[in-house]
Amino acid sequence: MPVEAGLVFIGHLETPWETPQDCPRNGRASDAICHVHVKEPFREGLASVETCSHLYLLYWMHHARRDLIVQAPSFADSPHGSFALRSPIRPNPVALSVVELLAMRPDGFDVRGLDCVNGTPLVDIKPYFAGTDSIPHARVGWREG
């Protein structure tokens, strides 16, 4: 497929996991402290991040396959479309995690809650707003069965 947009990686993620198989299936299942390294030209954009308890990190799962549109995960009883899953195997392997901000550093910050290999490219950082972003009654019907 032709490329339709360009991305600028603003940094990378430093984690204890070297292969996709080493990573937790969900970042919230890990207590590992990870470092978010932000490239120098983007560090000004971290102003006021220290006031946030939690952040969204968007990152590029660069080791993921990009050729499956329907998948049969081991935890499900039937196949599902990639867009109904959080699998990194998808046309654009963009991942999203809500992380807890632990400490600011001169080159970025430390967090808990990631699920990716060491060196994963960082796409974006956004504040997590509990009042806006939390939808307690949200459902994933196929997972409830």
N, CA, C and O atoms as a GROMACS GRO file, in nm:
protein
  580
    1MET      N    1   0.084  -0.119   0.000
    1MET     CA    2   0.000   0.000   0.000
    1MET      C    3   0.088   0.125   0.000
    1MET      O    4   0.196   0.125   0.060
    2PRO      N    5   0.046   0.229  -0.066
    2PRO     CA    6   0.125   0.353  -0.065
    2PRO      C    7   0.118   0.422   0.071
    2PRO      O    8   0.017   0.413   0.142
    3VAL      N    9   0.223   0.491   0.106
    3VAL     CA   10   0.226   0.568   0.230
    3VAL      C   11   0.144   0.695   0.209
    3VAL      O   12   0.162   0.766   0.110
    4GLU      N   13   0.054   0.723   0.304
    4GLU     CA   14  -0.035   0.838   0.289
    4GLU      C   15  -0.005   0.950   0.388
    4GLU      O   16  -0.065   1.057   0.381
    5ALA      N   17   0.086   0.926   0.479
    5ALA     CA   18   0.120   1.029   0.578
    5ALA      C   19   0.260   1.004   0.628
    5ALA      O   20   0.313   0.893   0.615
    6GLY      N   21   0.319   1.105   0.683
    6GLY     CA   22   0.451   1.090   0.742
    6GLY      C   23   0.444   1.108   0.893
    6GLY      O   24   0.363   1.186   0.943
    7LEU      N   25   0.527   1.035   0.964
    7LEU     CA   26   0.534   1.046   1.109
    7LEU      C   27   0.670   1.099   1.149
    7LEU      O   28   0.770   1.072   1.083
    8VAL      N   29   0.674   1.173   1.257
    8VAL     CA   30   0.798   1.214   1.317
    8VAL      C   31   0.803   1.147   1.453
    8VAL      O   32   0.718   1.173   1.538
    9PHE      N   33   0.900   1.062   1.474
    9PHE     CA   34   0.915   0.999   1.606
    9PHE      C   35   0.978   1.102   1.699
    9PHE      O   36   1.086   1.155   1.670
   10ILE      N   37   0.911   1.130   1.809
   10ILE     CA   38   0.958   1.234   1.901
   10ILE      C   39   1.052   1.180   2.007
   10ILE      O   40   1.103   1.257   2.088
   11GLY      N   41   1.076   1.052   2.007
   11GLY     CA   42   1.165   0.990   2.103
   11GLY      C   43   1.154   0.840   2.094
   11GLY      O   44   1.112   0.785   1.992
   12HIS      N   45   1.191   0.774   2.202
   12HIS     CA   46   1.178   0.628   2.208
   12HIS      C   47   1.155   0.585   2.352
   12HIS      O   48   1.173   0.663   2.446
   13LEU      N   49   1.114   0.460   2.367
   13LEU     CA   50   1.080   0.406   2.498
   13LEU      C   51   1.188   0.306   2.541
   13LEU      O   52   1.227   0.218   2.466
   14GLU      N   53   1.234   0.323   2.663
   14GLU     CA   54   1.335   0.233   2.719
   14GLU      C   55   1.265   0.142   2.819
   14GLU      O   56   1.217   0.188   2.923
   15THR      N   57   1.261   0.012   2.786
   15THR     CA   58   1.190  -0.086   2.868
   15THR      C   59   1.283  -0.204   2.896
   15THR      O   60   1.388  -0.215   2.834
   16PRO      N   61   1.246  -0.292   2.987
   16PRO     CA   62   1.330  -0.409   3.015
   16PRO      C   63   1.312  -0.525   2.917
   16PRO      O   64   1.377  -0.628   2.932
   17TRP      N   65   1.226  -0.510   2.816
   17TRP     CA   66   1.193  -0.622   2.728
   17TRP      C   67   1.264  -0.609   2.594
   17TRP      O   68   1.258  -0.505   2.529
   18GLU      N   69   1.332  -0.716   2.554
   18GLU     CA   70   1.410  -0.714   2.430
   18GLU      C   71   1.337  -0.773   2.310
   18GLU      O   72   1.372  -0.741   2.196
   19THR      N   73   1.238  -0.858   2.332
   19THR     CA   74   1.163  -0.916   2.220
   19THR      C   75   1.014  -0.900   2.248
   19THR      O   76   0.974  -0.884   2.363
   20PRO      N   77   0.931  -0.903   2.143
   20PRO     CA   78   0.786  -0.894   2.165
   20PRO      C   79   0.734  -1.004   2.257
   20PRO      O   80   0.638  -0.982   2.332
   21GLN      N   81   0.795  -1.121   2.253
   21GLN     CA   82   0.751  -1.232   2.339
   21GLN      C   83   0.778  -1.204   2.487
   21GLN      O   84   0.709  -1.258   2.573
   22ASP      N   85   0.876  -1.119   2.517
   22ASP     CA   86   0.910  -1.084   2.655
   22ASP      C   87   0.809  -0.986   2.716
   22ASP      O   88   0.794  -0.980   2.839
   23CYS      N   89   0.740  -0.911   2.633
   23CYS     CA   90   0.654  -0.802   2.680
   23CYS      C   91   0.527  -0.855   2.746
   23CYS      O   92   0.476  -0.960   2.708
   24PRO      N   93   0.477  -0.781   2.846
   24PRO     CA   94   0.346  -0.818   2.902
   24PRO      C   95   0.238  -0.794   2.798
   24PRO      O   96   0.251  -0.706   2.712
   25ARG      N   97   0.131  -0.871   2.804
   25ARG     CA   98   0.020  -0.853   2.710
   25ARG      C   99  -0.052  -0.720   2.733
   25ARG      O  100  -0.113  -0.666   2.641
   26ASN      N  101  -0.044  -0.670   2.854
   26ASN     CA  102  -0.107  -0.544   2.890
   26ASN      C  103  -0.012  -0.472   2.986
   26ASN      O  104   0.031  -0.530   3.085
   27GLY      N  105   0.020  -0.348   2.957
   27GLY     CA  106   0.112  -0.272   3.041
   27GLY      C  107   0.067  -0.257   3.185
   27GLY      O  108   0.151  -0.243   3.274
   28ARG      N  109  -0.062  -0.260   3.209
   28ARG     CA  110  -0.111  -0.246   3.346
   28ARG      C  111  -0.083  -0.369   3.430
   28ARG      O  112  -0.098  -0.366   3.552
   29ALA      N  113  -0.040  -0.479   3.364
   29ALA     CA  114  -0.007  -0.601   3.435
   29ALA      C  115   0.139  -0.602   3.481
   29ALA      O  116   0.184  -0.699   3.542
   30SER      N  117   0.211  -0.496   3.453
   30SER     CA  118   0.353  -0.490   3.487
   30SER      C  119   0.382  -0.375   3.582
   30SER      O  120   0.324  -0.267   3.570
   31ASP      N  121   0.474  -0.398   3.675
   31ASP     CA  122   0.521  -0.292   3.764
   31ASP      C  123   0.653  -0.233   3.717
   31ASP      O  124   0.712  -0.150   3.787
   32ALA      N  125   0.700  -0.274   3.600
   32ALA     CA  126   0.830  -0.229   3.549
   32ALA      C  127   0.832  -0.077   3.532
   32ALA      O  128   0.737  -0.018   3.480
   33ILE      N  129   0.939  -0.016   3.575
   33ILE     CA  130   0.960   0.127   3.554
   33ILE      C  131   1.033   0.142   3.422
   33ILE      O  132   1.140   0.084   3.401
   34CYS      N  133   0.975   0.222   3.333
   34CYS     CA  134   1.029   0.243   3.199
   34CYS      C  135   1.061   0.391   3.182
   34CYS      O  136   1.006   0.477   3.251
   35HIS      N  137   1.150   0.418   3.089
   35HIS     CA  138   1.190   0.557   3.064
   35HIS      C  139   1.141   0.602   2.927
   35HIS      O  140   1.157   0.532   2.828
   36VAL      N  141   1.081   0.719   2.924
   36VAL     CA  142   1.037   0.781   2.800
   36VAL      C  143   1.143   0.884   2.763
   36VAL      O  144   1.155   0.988   2.828
   37HIS      N  145   1.219   0.854   2.659
   37HIS     CA  146   1.324   0.944   2.613
   37HIS      C  147   1.265   1.033   2.504
   37HIS      O  148   1.218   0.984   2.402
   38VAL      N  149   1.267   1.164   2.526
   38VAL     CA  150   1.214   1.260   2.430
   38VAL      C  151   1.333   1.329   2.364
   38VAL      O  152   1.423   1.379   2.432
   39LYS      N  153   1.333   1.332   2.230
   39LYS     CA  154   1.440   1.399   2.157
   39LYS      C  155   1.446   1.546   2.193
   39LYS      O  156   1.343   1.609   2.219
   40GLU      N  157   1.565   1.600   2.195
   40GLU     CA  158   1.588   1.737   2.240
   40GLU      C  159   1.498   1.841   2.173
   40GLU      O  160   1.446   1.927   2.244
   41PRO      N  161   1.476   1.838   2.043
   41PRO     CA  162   1.391   1.943   1.983
   41PRO      C  163   1.247   1.945   2.033
   41PRO      O  164   1.176   2.043   2.015
   42PHE      N  165   1.203   1.836   2.097
   42PHE     CA  166   1.063   1.826   2.141
   42PHE      C  167   1.048   1.844   2.293
   42PHE      O  168   0.935   1.844   2.343
   43ARG      N  169   1.157   1.859   2.365
   43ARG     CA  170   1.150   1.865   2.512
   43ARG      C  171   1.076   1.986   2.564
   43ARG      O  172   1.018   1.980   2.673
   44GLU      N  173   1.076   2.096   2.491
   44GLU     CA  174   0.997   2.214   2.534
   44GLU      C  175   0.850   2.178   2.546
   44GLU      O  176   0.778   2.237   2.627
   45GLY      N  177   0.806   2.082   2.467
   45GLY     CA  178   0.667   2.038   2.471
   45GLY      C  179   0.630   1.965   2.598
   45GLY      O  180   0.512   1.935   2.620
   46LEU      N  181   0.728   1.936   2.682
   46LEU     CA  182   0.701   1.869   2.810
   46LEU      C  183   0.661   1.966   2.920
   46LEU      O  184   0.631   1.923   3.032
   47ALA      N  185   0.659   2.096   2.892
   47ALA     CA  186   0.619   2.195   2.992
   47ALA      C  187   0.481   2.159   3.047
   47ALA      O  188   0.387   2.141   2.970
   48SER      N  189   0.468   2.148   3.175
   48SER     CA  190   0.346   2.117   3.251
   48SER      C  191   0.313   1.969   3.255
   48SER      O  192   0.219   1.930   3.324
   49VAL      N  193   0.387   1.884   3.183
   49VAL     CA  194   0.362   1.740   3.192
   49VAL      C  195   0.381   1.692   3.335
   49VAL      O  196   0.313   1.599   3.378
   50GLU      N  197   0.472   1.753   3.408
   50GLU     CA  198   0.499   1.711   3.546
   50GLU      C  199   0.376   1.725   3.636
   50GLU      O  200   0.373   1.667   3.744
   51THR      N  201   0.276   1.801   3.593
   51THR     CA  202   0.155   1.818   3.674
   51THR      C  203   0.054   1.705   3.651
   51THR      O  204  -0.048   1.698   3.719
   52CYS      N  205   0.082   1.618   3.556
   52CYS     CA  206  -0.009   1.509   3.521
   52CYS      C  207   0.026   1.383   3.600
   52CYS      O  208   0.144   1.348   3.612
   53SER      N  209  -0.072   1.315   3.652
   53SER     CA  210  -0.047   1.187   3.719
   53SER      C  211  -0.040   1.073   3.618
   53SER      O  212   0.033   0.976   3.639
   54HIS      N  213  -0.117   1.085   3.508
   54HIS     CA  214  -0.123   0.980   3.406
   54HIS      C  215  -0.120   1.045   3.267
   54HIS      O  216  -0.165   1.157   3.247
   55LEU      N  217  -0.065   0.970   3.174
   55LEU     CA  218  -0.052   1.017   3.037
   55LEU      C  219  -0.091   0.907   2.939
   55LEU      O  220  -0.083   0.788   2.972
   56TYR      N  221  -0.134   0.946   2.821
   56TYR     CA  222  -0.144   0.854   2.709
   56TYR      C  223  -0.010   0.860   2.636
   56TYR      O  224   0.043   0.968   2.608
   57LEU      N  225   0.045   0.744   2.604
   57LEU     CA  226   0.159   0.738   2.515
   57LEU      C  227   0.115   0.664   2.390
   57LEU      O  228   0.054   0.557   2.399
   58LEU      N  229   0.145   0.720   2.275
   58LEU     CA  230   0.121   0.653   2.147
   58LEU      C  231   0.257   0.618   2.090
   58LEU      O  232   0.347   0.701   2.084
   59TYR      N  233   0.271   0.493   2.050
   59TYR     CA  234   0.401   0.447   2.002
   59TYR      C  235   0.385   0.352   1.886
   59TYR      O  236   0.278   0.296   1.864
   60TRP      N  237   0.494   0.334   1.812
   60TRP     CA  238   0.495   0.257   1.688
   60TRP      C  239   0.556   0.121   1.715
   60TRP      O  240   0.676   0.110   1.740
   61MET      N  241   0.474   0.017   1.709
   61MET     CA  242   0.520  -0.120   1.735
   61MET      C  243   0.597  -0.171   1.613
   61MET      O  244   0.544  -0.246   1.531
   62HIS      N  245   0.721  -0.129   1.602
   62HIS     CA  246   0.802  -0.149   1.482
   62HIS      C  247   0.838  -0.294   1.453
   62HIS      O  248   0.884  -0.324   1.342
   63HIS      N  249   0.820  -0.385   1.546
   63HIS     CA  250   0.846  -0.527   1.522
   63HIS      C  251   0.720  -0.603   1.478
   63HIS      O  252   0.728  -0.721   1.444
   64ALA      N  253   0.607  -0.538   1.480
   64ALA     CA  254   0.479  -0.606   1.455
   64ALA      C  255   0.458  -0.634   1.306
   64ALA      O  256   0.499  -0.556   1.220
   65ARG      N  257   0.394  -0.746   1.279
   65ARG     CA  258   0.348  -0.775   1.143
   65ARG      C  259   0.238  -0.675   1.106
   65ARG      O  260   0.171  -0.620   1.193
   66ARG      N  261   0.222  -0.652   0.978
   66ARG     CA  262   0.122  -0.556   0.931
   66ARG      C  263   0.030  -0.618   0.828
   66ARG      O  264  -0.035  -0.545   0.752
   67ASP      N  265   0.022  -0.750   0.823
   67ASP     CA  266  -0.046  -0.818   0.714
   67ASP      C  267  -0.175  -0.890   0.752
   67ASP      O  268  -0.236  -0.954   0.666
   68LEU      N  269  -0.217  -0.884   0.876
   68LEU     CA  270  -0.340  -0.952   0.917
   68LEU      C  271  -0.453  -0.852   0.939
   68LEU      O  272  -0.436  -0.752   1.009
   69ILE      N  273  -0.566  -0.880   0.879
   69ILE     CA  274  -0.685  -0.798   0.900
   69ILE      C  275  -0.784  -0.870   0.991
   69ILE      O  276  -0.861  -0.806   1.062
   70VAL      N  277  -0.782  -1.004   0.989
   70VAL     CA  278  -0.862  -1.087   1.078
   70VAL      C  279  -0.766  -1.175   1.156
   70VAL      O  280  -0.674  -1.234   1.098
   71GLN      N  281  -0.786  -1.183   1.287
   71GLN     CA  282  -0.697  -1.258   1.374
   71GLN      C  283  -0.776  -1.350   1.465
   71GLN      O  284  -0.893  -1.323   1.496
   72ALA      N  285  -0.712  -1.458   1.507
   72ALA     CA  286  -0.773  -1.554   1.600
   72ALA      C  287  -0.686  -1.559   1.726
   72ALA      O  288  -0.602  -1.648   1.739
   73PRO      N  289  -0.705  -1.464   1.819
   73PRO     CA  290  -0.623  -1.464   1.940
   73PRO      C  291  -0.649  -1.588   2.026
   73PRO      O  292  -0.759  -1.642   2.027
   74SER      N  293  -0.547  -1.629   2.098
   74SER     CA  294  -0.558  -1.751   2.180
   74SER      C  295  -0.661  -1.738   2.292
   74SER      O  296  -0.714  -1.839   2.338
   75PHE      N  297  -0.691  -1.618   2.335
   75PHE     CA  298  -0.785  -1.597   2.445
   75PHE      C  299  -0.930  -1.584   2.398
   75PHE      O  300  -1.021  -1.571   2.480
   76ALA      N  301  -0.952  -1.587   2.267
   76ALA     CA  302  -1.088  -1.570   2.214
   76ALA      C  303  -1.137  -1.702   2.152
   76ALA      O  304  -1.056  -1.785   2.109
   77ASP      N  305  -1.267  -1.719   2.147
   77ASP     CA  306  -1.323  -1.842   2.093
   77ASP      C  307  -1.349  -1.836   1.943
   77ASP      O  308  -1.389  -1.937   1.883
   78SER      N  309  -1.328  -1.721   1.881
   78SER     CA  310  -1.347  -1.708   1.736
   78SER      C  311  -1.260  -1.594   1.684
   78SER      O  312  -1.212  -1.512   1.763
   79PRO      N  313  -1.239  -1.588   1.554
   79PRO     CA  314  -1.160  -1.479   1.496
   79PRO      C  315  -1.231  -1.344   1.510
   79PRO      O  316  -1.353  -1.336   1.521
   80HIS      N  317  -1.150  -1.239   1.508
   80HIS     CA  318  -1.202  -1.101   1.516
   80HIS      C  319  -1.121  -1.014   1.422
   80HIS      O  320  -1.005  -1.043   1.393
   81GLY      N  321  -1.182  -0.907   1.374
   81GLY     CA  322  -1.111  -0.810   1.292
   81GLY      C  323  -1.006  -0.737   1.374
   81GLY      O  324  -1.023  -0.715   1.494
   82SER      N  325  -0.899  -0.698   1.310
   82SER     CA  326  -0.790  -0.627   1.379
   82SER      C  327  -0.839  -0.502   1.452
   82SER      O  328  -0.785  -0.465   1.556
   83PHE      N  329  -0.941  -0.438   1.397
   83PHE     CA  330  -0.989  -0.315   1.458
   83PHE      C  331  -1.078  -0.338   1.578
   83PHE      O  332  -1.119  -0.243   1.644
   84ALA      N  333  -1.110  -0.464   1.609
   84ALA     CA  334  -1.184  -0.500   1.730
   84ALA      C  335  -1.088  -0.554   1.837
   84ALA      O  336  -1.131  -0.598   1.943
   85LEU      N  337  -0.958  -0.550   1.808
   85LEU     CA  338  -0.855  -0.601   1.899
   85LEU      C  339  -0.753  -0.492   1.930
   85LEU      O  340  -0.746  -0.391   1.861
   86ARG      N  341  -0.675  -0.516   2.033
   86ARG     CA  342  -0.565  -0.426   2.064
   86ARG      C  343  -0.430  -0.486   2.024
   86ARG      O  344  -0.325  -0.437   2.066
   87SER      N  345  -0.434  -0.588   1.946
   87SER     CA  346  -0.312  -0.653   1.897
   87SER      C  347  -0.226  -0.552   1.822
   87SER      O  348  -0.280  -0.465   1.753
   88PRO      N  349  -0.093  -0.561   1.833
   88PRO     CA  350  -0.008  -0.472   1.754
   88PRO      C  351  -0.005  -0.511   1.606
   88PRO      O  352   0.044  -0.435   1.523
   89ILE      N  353  -0.057  -0.630   1.574
   89ILE     CA  354  -0.061  -0.675   1.434
   89ILE      C  355  -0.180  -0.608   1.367
   89ILE      O  356  -0.296  -0.645   1.390
   90ARG      N  357  -0.151  -0.509   1.284
   90ARG     CA  358  -0.254  -0.429   1.219
   90ARG      C  359  -0.189  -0.348   1.107
   90ARG      O  360  -0.067  -0.341   1.102
   91PRO      N  361  -0.267  -0.288   1.018
   91PRO     CA  362  -0.207  -0.214   0.906
   91PRO      C  363  -0.108  -0.105   0.951
   91PRO      O  364  -0.002  -0.089   0.891
   92ASN      N  365  -0.144  -0.032   1.054
   92ASN     CA  366  -0.054   0.068   1.114
   92ASN      C  367  -0.036   0.031   1.260
   92ASN      O  368  -0.129   0.047   1.338
   93PRO      N  369   0.081  -0.017   1.298
   93PRO     CA  370   0.099  -0.069   1.434
   93PRO      C  371   0.117   0.040   1.539
   93PRO      O  372   0.219   0.045   1.608
   94VAL      N  373   0.016   0.126   1.551
   94VAL     CA  374   0.016   0.229   1.653
   94VAL      C  375  -0.042   0.169   1.780
   94VAL      O  376  -0.150   0.110   1.779
   95ALA      N  377   0.031   0.183   1.890
   95ALA     CA  378  -0.016   0.132   2.019
   95ALA      C  379  -0.045   0.251   2.110
   95ALA      O  380   0.006   0.361   2.091
   96LEU      N  381  -0.128   0.224   2.210
   96LEU     CA  382  -0.171   0.327   2.304
   96LEU      C  383  -0.167   0.267   2.443
   96LEU      O  384  -0.219   0.157   2.466
   97SER      N  385  -0.106   0.337   2.536
   97SER     CA  386  -0.109   0.296   2.677
   97SER      C  387  -0.136   0.416   2.764
   97SER      O  388  -0.090   0.527   2.737
   98VAL      N  389  -0.212   0.392   2.871
   98VAL     CA  390  -0.224   0.491   2.977
   98VAL      C  391  -0.116   0.455   3.077
   98VAL      O  392  -0.115   0.344   3.131
   99VAL      N  393  -0.025   0.547   3.103
   99VAL     CA  394   0.086   0.522   3.194
   99VAL      C  395   0.079   0.616   3.314
   99VAL      O  396   0.023   0.726   3.306
  100GLU      N  397   0.137   0.571   3.423
  100GLU     CA  398   0.150   0.655   3.542
  100GLU      C  399   0.283   0.728   3.536
  100GLU      O  400   0.387   0.665   3.519
  101LEU      N  401   0.280   0.859   3.548
  101LEU     CA  402   0.402   0.939   3.550
  101LEU      C  403   0.467   0.927   3.687
  101LEU      O  404   0.404   0.956   3.789
  102LEU      N  405   0.593   0.885   3.690
  102LEU     CA  406   0.664   0.863   3.816
  102LEU      C  407   0.764   0.973   3.847
  102LEU      O  408   0.772   1.019   3.961
  103ALA      N  409   0.841   1.016   3.747
  103ALA     CA  410   0.944   1.117   3.771
  103ALA      C  411   0.985   1.182   3.640
  103ALA      O  412   0.991   1.116   3.535
  104MET      N  413   1.012   1.311   3.646
  104MET     CA  414   1.065   1.382   3.530
  104MET      C  415   1.217   1.370   3.531
  104MET      O  416   1.278   1.365   3.638
  105ARG      N  417   1.277   1.364   3.415
  105ARG     CA  418   1.421   1.357   3.396
  105ARG      C  419   1.461   1.463   3.293
  105ARG      O  420   1.375   1.512   3.218
  106PRO      N  421   1.588   1.499   3.288
  106PRO     CA  422   1.629   1.601   3.190
  106PRO      C  423   1.597   1.563   3.045
  106PRO      O  424   1.571   1.651   2.962
  107ASP      N  425   1.598   1.434   3.013
  107ASP     CA  426   1.574   1.392   2.875
  107ASP      C  427   1.436   1.329   2.855
  107ASP      O  428   1.411   1.269   2.750
  108GLY      N  429   1.346   1.342   2.952
  108GLY     CA  430   1.212   1.284   2.941
  108GLY      C  431   1.153   1.255   3.076
  108GLY      O  432   1.153   1.342   3.164
  109PHE      N  433   1.101   1.133   3.095
  109PHE     CA  434   1.038   1.100   3.223
  109PHE      C  435   1.026   0.949   3.239
  109PHE      O  436   1.036   0.874   3.142
  110ASP      N  437   1.003   0.906   3.363
  110ASP     CA  438   0.984   0.765   3.396
  110ASP      C  439   0.836   0.737   3.416
  110ASP      O  440   0.761   0.820   3.467
  111VAL      N  441   0.795   0.617   3.373
  111VAL     CA  442   0.654   0.579   3.382
  111VAL      C  443   0.640   0.432   3.421
  111VAL      O  444   0.737   0.356   3.420
  112ARG      N  445   0.519   0.396   3.457
  112ARG     CA  446   0.481   0.255   3.477
  112ARG      C  447   0.357   0.231   3.391
  112ARG      O  448   0.266   0.314   3.387
  113GLY      N  449   0.354   0.116   3.321
  113GLY     CA  450   0.236   0.080   3.245
  113GLY      C  451   0.260   0.053   3.097
  113GLY      O  452   0.165   0.053   3.019
  114LEU      N  453   0.385   0.028   3.057
  114LEU     CA  454   0.413   0.002   2.916
  114LEU      C  455   0.417  -0.148   2.886
  114LEU      O  456   0.426  -0.231   2.976
  115ASP      N  457   0.410  -0.180   2.757
  115ASP     CA  458   0.404  -0.319   2.713
  115ASP      C  459   0.482  -0.342   2.584
  115ASP      O  460   0.442  -0.425   2.502
  116CYS      N  461   0.592  -0.270   2.564
  116CYS     CA  462   0.662  -0.275   2.436
  116CYS      C  463   0.811  -0.302   2.453
  116CYS      O  464   0.865  -0.292   2.563
  117VAL      N  465   0.875  -0.337   2.342
  117VAL     CA  466   1.018  -0.369   2.347
  117VAL      C  467   1.102  -0.243   2.364
  117VAL      O  468   1.060  -0.132   2.330
  118ASN      N  469   1.220  -0.264   2.419
  118ASN     CA  470   1.316  -0.156   2.436
  118ASN      C  471   1.347  -0.092   2.301
  118ASN      O  472   1.371  -0.163   2.203
  119GLY      N  473   1.346   0.040   2.296
  119GLY     CA  474   1.376   0.112   2.173
  119GLY      C  475   1.256   0.144   2.086
  119GLY      O  476   1.271   0.199   1.977
  120THR      N  477   1.135   0.110   2.132
  120THR     CA  478   1.014   0.137   2.054
  120THR      C  479   1.001   0.288   2.027
  120THR      O  480   1.012   0.367   2.120
  121PRO      N  481   0.977   0.328   1.902
  121PRO     CA  482   0.963   0.469   1.869
  121PRO      C  483   0.837   0.532   1.932
  121PRO      O  484   0.729   0.472   1.932
  122LEU      N  485   0.854   0.652   1.984
  122LEU     CA  486   0.746   0.728   2.046
  122LEU      C  487   0.683   0.821   1.943
  122LEU      O  488   0.753   0.897   1.876
  123VAL      N  489   0.549   0.815   1.931
  123VAL     CA  490   0.476   0.896   1.834
  123VAL      C  491   0.420   1.022   1.899
  123VAL      O  492   0.430   1.131   1.842
  124ASP      N  493   0.361   1.010   2.019
  124ASP     CA  494   0.297   1.127   2.081
  124ASP      C  495   0.274   1.102   2.230
  124ASP      O  496   0.278   0.989   2.278
  125ILE      N  497   0.250   1.212   2.301
  125ILE     CA  498   0.221   1.214   2.444
  125ILE      C  499   0.099   1.302   2.463
  125ILE      O  500   0.093   1.412   2.408
  126LYS      N  501   0.002   1.254   2.540
  126LYS     CA  502  -0.118   1.334   2.568
  126LYS      C  503  -0.156   1.317   2.714
  126LYS      O  504  -0.135   1.209   2.770
  127PRO      N  505  -0.212   1.418   2.777
  127PRO     CA  506  -0.258   1.401   2.915
  127PRO      C  507  -0.382   1.313   2.921
  127PRO      O  508  -0.466   1.316   2.831
  128TYR      N  509  -0.392   1.236   3.026
  128TYR     CA  510  -0.511   1.154   3.052
  128TYR      C  511  -0.602   1.235   3.143
  128TYR      O  512  -0.563   1.272   3.253
  129PHE      N  513  -0.724   1.262   3.095
  129PHE     CA  514  -0.823   1.335   3.173
  129PHE      C  515  -0.928   1.235   3.221
  129PHE      O  516  -1.009   1.187   3.141
  130ALA      N  517  -0.928   1.203   3.349
  130ALA     CA  518  -1.019   1.102   3.402
  130ALA      C  519  -1.165   1.137   3.374
  130ALA      O  520  -1.243   1.048   3.339
  131GLY      N  521  -1.202   1.262   3.387
  131GLY     CA  522  -1.341   1.301   3.366
  131GLY      C  523  -1.385   1.292   3.221
  131GLY      O  524  -1.503   1.270   3.194
  132THR      N  525  -1.294   1.307   3.129
  132THR     CA  526  -1.325   1.302   2.987
  132THR      C  527  -1.299   1.164   2.927
  132THR      O  528  -1.377   1.115   2.846
  133ASP      N  529  -1.188   1.103   2.968
  133ASP     CA  530  -1.141   0.980   2.902
  133ASP      C  531  -1.197   0.852   2.960
  133ASP      O  532  -1.195   0.749   2.892
  134SER      N  533  -1.247   0.855   3.080
  134SER     CA  534  -1.301   0.734   3.142
  134SER      C  535  -1.450   0.721   3.109
  134SER      O  536  -1.529   0.812   3.134
  135ILE      N  537  -1.486   0.607   3.054
  135ILE     CA  538  -1.626   0.579   3.023
  135ILE      C  539  -1.659   0.445   3.089
  135ILE      O  540  -1.644   0.341   3.026
  136PRO      N  541  -1.703   0.447   3.215
  136PRO     CA  542  -1.722   0.323   3.291
  136PRO      C  543  -1.817   0.223   3.228
  136PRO      O  544  -1.802   0.103   3.250
  137HIS      N  545  -1.915   0.268   3.151
  137HIS     CA  546  -2.013   0.175   3.093
  137HIS      C  547  -1.972   0.128   2.952
  137HIS      O  548  -2.051   0.062   2.885
  138ALA      N  549  -1.852   0.160   2.906
  138ALA     CA  550  -1.806   0.116   2.773
  138ALA      C  551  -1.798  -0.036   2.768
  138ALA      O  552  -1.767  -0.100   2.869
  139ARG      N  553  -1.825  -0.093   2.653
  139ARG     CA  554  -1.830  -0.240   2.639
  139ARG      C  555  -1.750  -0.286   2.517
  139ARG      O  556  -1.737  -0.212   2.420
  140VAL      N  557  -1.699  -0.406   2.524
  140VAL     CA  558  -1.646  -0.482   2.411
  140VAL      C  559  -1.724  -0.612   2.415
  140VAL      O  560  -1.684  -0.707   2.483
  141GLY      N  561  -1.835  -0.616   2.343
  141GLY     CA  562  -1.931  -0.727   2.352
  141GLY      C  563  -1.872  -0.864   2.332
  141GLY      O  564  -1.905  -0.956   2.407
  142TRP      N  565  -1.784  -0.882   2.232
  142TRP     CA  566  -1.729  -1.014   2.206
  142TRP      C  567  -1.645  -1.064   2.323
  142TRP      O  568  -1.632  -1.186   2.342
  143ARG      N  569  -1.588  -0.975   2.402
  143ARG     CA  570  -1.503  -1.014   2.515
  143ARG      C  571  -1.584  -1.055   2.637
  143ARG      O  572  -1.533  -1.124   2.725
  144GLU      N  573  -1.709  -1.014   2.643
  144GLU     CA  574  -1.795  -1.043   2.758
  144GLU      C  575  -1.842  -1.188   2.758
  144GLU      O  576  -1.887  -1.237   2.862
  145GLY      N  577  -1.835  -1.257   2.646
  145GLY     CA  578  -1.889  -1.392   2.633
  145GLY      C  579  -1.811  -1.501   2.693
  145GLY      O  580  -1.852  -1.617   2.686
   0.00000   0.00000   0.00000
